Amino acid sequence: MTTVIQLNDVSLVRGARPILDRIDWRVEDNQRWVIIGPNGAGKTSLLRIIAAEIHPSIGSAEILGERLGEVNVFELRTRIGFASSAQAAHIPNSETVLDAVMTASYAVTGRWNEKYDDVDERRARRVLAEWHLQDFADRAFGTLSDGERKRAQIARAVMTDPELLLLDEPVASLDLAAREHTISIIGEYASAPSAPSMVMVTHHLEEIPKGFTHALILQNGKVFAAGEIEHTITSDKISEAFGLAITVDSVDGRYRARAH
């Protein structure tokens, strides 16, 4: 196994307020992690550190063997796939879905004067097919439904064959059908032996796809619990982390939660 994320005593401070507080965490290349926790727990901030978008205020963060602060983050980011709604906002509505995915090869949004080889287009079309978007290649990105946009964001993130894939709430705001469709595809991808290491942030246990192996629970910017998913996503731990009596169980590899 190869360590892809190593955080030691990582804190993130904004003003006088700690957003993340002394995080120790390690992710191996054969693991698929989900990060959960209450609102304001620091989930997205943690994801942005491992995406090399921001640096910790204190501590050391090594991503794909490179230490933040000692590496060219622009080069490091080319090895990381990151799908988030914030990034999708930079894709022009007039851009075709094919170009929206293919431009990931140059880490840009909005096709301009880049030169793409036939191999780039073939890979982009193959990725679109994997995410059930092959019939949308020539559609404008702005005409897609929320579910189609979410899948296009993920397709763009995997276009460069990343060593680490980060998903920030990939099914947030989707209706039931679109949510389940997207979760199913993510689960198939995560379960494949060739899939990269993955980290996904979500607010809801029901959104955790099959194939995820580990879980990290954040509470008030600190690691509340972390480890193999079946030993971490439990009624006792979820209840304590969220401050409410919650029963957690799983059916066919999918989690569900209800208050009692």
C-alpha positions in Angstrom: 0.0 0.0 0.0 1.0 3.6 -0.7 0.0 6.5 1.5 -1.7 9.2 -0.5 -2.8 11.5 2.3 -0.8 12.1 5.6 -2.0 14.8 7.9 -0.1 15.4 11.1 -1.4 17.9 13.7 -3.1 19.9 11.1 -5.1 23.0 12.1 -6.8 25.7 10.1 -7.4 29.1 11.8 -9.5 31.9 10.4 -9.3 35.0 12.5 -9.2 33.7 16.0 -11.4 30.7 15.2 -10.1 27.2 14.6 -11.9 25.7 11.6 -9.8 22.5 11.9 -8.1 21.5 15.2 -5.1 19.2 15.3 -6.2 16.7 12.6 -4.2 13.5 12.3 -5.3 11.3 9.4 -3.8 8.9 6.9 -5.3 7.5 3.7 -3.9 4.6 1.7 -4.2 4.1 -2.1 -6.7 1.2 -1.8 -9.1 3.1 0.5 -12.3 4.9 -0.2 -13.2 7.4 2.5 -16.4 9.3 3.4 -16.2 12.4 5.6 -19.3 13.2 7.6 -20.2 15.5 10.5 -22.6 18.3 11.5 -22.8 21.6 9.7 -19.7 23.7 10.5 -17.6 20.6 11.5 -14.9 21.5 8.9 -15.6 18.9 6.2 -15.2 21.1 3.1 -12.2 22.9 4.6 -10.5 19.6 5.1 -11.3 18.6 1.6 -9.8 21.9 0.3 -6.5 21.2 2.1 -6.2 17.7 0.5 -7.1 19.2 -2.8 -4.1 21.6 -2.4 -6.4 24.6 -2.6 -5.5 26.0 0.8 -2.6 25.4 3.3 -3.0 24.4 6.9 -2.2 27.1 9.5 -0.3 24.6 11.6 1.0 21.1 11.0 2.1 19.2 8.0 0.0 17.9 5.1 1.5 15.5 2.6 -0.6 14.8 -0.5 0.5 12.1 -3.0 4.0 12.1 -1.4 4.4 15.9 -1.7 4.3 18.3 1.3 2.2 21.4 1.0 4.5 24.4 1.3 7.3 22.6 -0.4 5.7 21.7 -3.7 4.3 23.5 -6.8 0.6 23.1 -6.0 -0.3 23.8 -9.6 1.6 20.6 -10.7 0.2 18.7 -7.7 -3.4 19.6 -8.6 -3.0 17.9 -12.0 -2.8 14.6 -10.1 -6.0 15.2 -8.1 -9.5 15.0 -9.4 -11.9 17.4 -7.6 -15.6 17.7 -8.2 -17.5 20.4 -6.4 -20.4 22.8 -7.1 -18.0 25.7 -6.6 -15.8 24.5 -9.5 -18.9 23.8 -11.7 -19.8 27.5 -11.4 -16.7 28.3 -13.5 -17.8 26.2 -16.5 -19.5 28.4 -19.1 -23.1 27.5 -19.7 -22.5 27.6 -23.5 -19.6 25.0 -23.3 -20.5 21.6 -24.7 -20.4 18.8 -22.2 -17.6 17.1 -24.2 -15.5 20.3 -24.0 -16.3 20.8 -20.4 -14.8 17.4 -19.7 -12.0 17.5 -22.2 -10.6 20.9 -20.9 -9.7 19.2 -17.7 -6.6 18.0 -19.6 -5.3 21.6 -19.4 -6.9 22.3 -16.0 -9.0 25.1 -17.5 -12.7 25.8 -17.8 -13.9 27.3 -21.1 -12.2 26.1 -24.3 -10.0 28.7 -25.9 -6.9 28.0 -28.0 -5.8 24.7 -26.6 -4.9 21.9 -29.0 -6.5 18.6 -28.3 -5.4 15.3 -29.8 -7.7 12.6 -31.0 -6.7 10.6 -27.9 -8.1 13.4 -25.7 -11.5 13.3 -27.4 -11.6 9.5 -27.3 -10.9 9.5 -23.6 -13.4 12.2 -22.9 -16.1 10.3 -24.8 -15.2 7.1 -22.9 -15.4 8.9 -19.6 -18.8 10.4 -20.6 -20.0 6.9 -21.3 -18.9 5.6 -17.9 -20.9 8.3 -16.2 -24.0 7.7 -18.5 -23.5 11.0 -20.4 -22.6 9.8 -23.9 -25.8 11.2 -25.3 -25.1 14.7 -23.9 -21.7 15.2 -25.5 -22.8 18.0 -27.8 -25.3 19.6 -25.4 -24.5 22.9 -23.7 -23.5 22.5 -20.1 -26.1 25.1 -19.1 -29.0 23.0 -20.4 -28.2 20.0 -18.2 -30.4 18.9 -15.2 -28.9 19.1 -11.7 -28.2 15.3 -11.8 -26.5 15.5 -15.2 -24.4 18.5 -14.1 -23.2 16.6 -11.0 -22.2 13.6 -13.2 -20.5 15.9 -15.7 -18.5 17.4 -12.8 -17.3 14.0 -11.8 -16.5 13.0 -15.4 -14.4 16.1 -15.7 -12.6 15.2 -12.4 -11.7 11.7 -13.6 -10.8 12.8 -17.2 -7.1 13.1 -16.2 -6.9 9.6 -14.6 -6.2 11.1 -11.2 -4.3 9.4 -8.4 -6.8 10.9 -5.9 -10.5 11.7 -6.5 -12.3 14.1 -4.2 -16.1 14.5 -4.3 -17.7 17.4 -2.4 -21.4 16.5 -1.8 -21.8 14.9 -5.2 -25.6 14.3 -4.9 -26.6 17.4 -2.8 -29.9 19.0 -4.0 -30.8 16.1 -6.4 -34.2 14.6 -6.5 -34.7 11.0 -5.5 -34.2 9.4 -8.9 -31.2 11.5 -9.9 -29.6 11.0 -6.4 -30.0 7.2 -6.6 -28.8 7.1 -10.2 -25.6 9.1 -9.3 -24.9 7.1 -6.1 -25.2 3.9 -8.0 -22.6 5.0 -10.6 -20.3 6.3 -7.9 -20.6 3.0 -6.1 -19.7 1.0 -9.3 -16.7 3.3 -9.8 -15.5 3.0 -6.2 -15.8 -0.8 -6.3 -13.6 -1.2 -9.3 -10.1 -2.4 -8.6 -8.6 0.2 -10.9 -10.3 3.1 -9.1 -8.1 5.7 -7.4 -8.1 6.5 -3.8 -11.3 8.5 -3.1 -12.6 10.9 -0.4 -16.2 12.0 -0.5 -17.9 14.6 1.7 -21.6 14.2 2.5 -24.1 15.3 5.1 -26.3 12.2 4.9 -25.6 8.6 5.6 -28.1 7.6 2.9 -25.8 9.2 0.3 -22.8 6.9 1.0 -22.4 4.7 -2.0 -21.4 1.0 -1.9 -17.7 0.4 -2.2 -16.6 2.9 0.4 -14.3 1.3 2.9 -13.5 3.9 5.6 -15.2 6.9 7.4 -14.0 10.0 9.1 -16.4 11.8 11.5 -15.6 15.4 12.2 -17.1 17.3 15.2 -16.2 21.0 15.9 -13.1 20.8 13.6 -11.7 17.7 15.4 -11.6 14.0 14.4 -14.3 12.4 16.5 -13.9 9.0 15.0 -12.1 7.4 12.0 -11.5 3.9 10.7 -13.2 1.1 8.8 -16.6 2.2 7.8 -18.6 -0.6 9.6 -16.8 0.2 12.9 -17.2 4.0 12.5 -20.7 4.5 11.1 -22.5 3.1 14.2 -25.6 4.2 16.1 -23.5 5.2 19.2 -20.9 7.2 17.4 -23.3 9.0 15.0 -25.6 9.8 17.9 -22.8 11.3 20.0 -21.3 13.2 17.1 -24.6 14.8 16.1 -26.0 15.2 19.6 -29.2 13.3 18.9 -30.3 9.7 19.5 -30.0 8.1 16.0 -30.4 4.5 15.0 -28.1 3.5 12.1 -28.3 0.4 10.1 -27.5 -0.8 6.6 -29.4 -2.6 3.9 -27.6 -4.2 0.9 -24.5 -2.1 1.6 -26.3 1.2 2.0 -26.6 3.1 5.3 -29.7 4.7 6.7 -30.4 6.8 9.8 -33.4 7.7 11.8 -34.0 9.5 15.1 -35.6 7.7 18.0 
